[in-house]
Amino acid sequence: MFLKVGHRGARAYEIENTLESFKKALELGANAVELDVRQSMDGKLLLSHDDNLKRVFGSDVPCLRRPQRN
C-alpha cells in the first residue's frame, strides 16, 4: 500500500489548511493529510503555514507569536 498524503489538504482545489481542503484530499484518494499548526500572537492555535495571511488571503497581517528574547 502506498501512502498518499494531501499536502496541506488539497491546496490546488481549496484554501490550504482548511476542513474543505482536507475533505477534498480524502475525496481525491489521499489516506493522510499534512497540516501546519502554529500559535497566534494571543496564544491560540491556528492552522497556517506562513507567519502572516498575505499569500493565502491577500492581507499582510501577522498572525504568529513573536519569539521571546532573553
N, C-alpha and C positions, 0 to 999 in steps of 0.2 A: 504494500500500500504506500502511495506517495502522500506526503504532507503538502497540501495546497493551502498556502497562507494568504489571506487578504491583508495586504499591507495598508494599515490604517483603514481597513474595511475595503470597500470597492471605490476607491477615491476617484477613479476615472468616470464613475457614474453618479456618485453622490458626494456631498461635502464630507471630507475625511474626518475620522474620529467621531462619527455620529451613529446613533442607532440605525438610521436609514442606510448608512454605508455598511455597517456590519451585517444587516439583514440582506442587503444586495449581494455582498460577498458570499454568504451562505447559499443564496439562490443561484449564484453562478458556479457553485461547486466547491467553494473553499470549505475545508474542515477545521480551520483555525483562523483567528484574526490577530493581528499585531496592532497595539494601540499605545499611545503615549500619555502617561499620567504625570501631571505636574502640580505644583502647589501655587495658588494665586497669591497676590500681594496681601489679601485679607485672610490667608491661611486655609482657604477652601481648596479641595482637589478639583482639577479640571482635566479634560482630555484635549491636549494641544501639543503639536509637535514643536511649534515655534514659541518664542518668548513674547510675541505680540500677535495681533489679529490681522495684520496687513495682508499677508499672502492669501489667506483664506477668505477674509471678509472685506478687504479693501480699506480698513481703518487702521492707521498706525497707532494702535492703543496697546501699551504694555500690559501684560496680564500675569506676569510671574513675580514671585517674591525675589527681591534682590538678595544676593549673597551677603551674609553678615560678616563684618570685618572685626578682627580682634584688636 
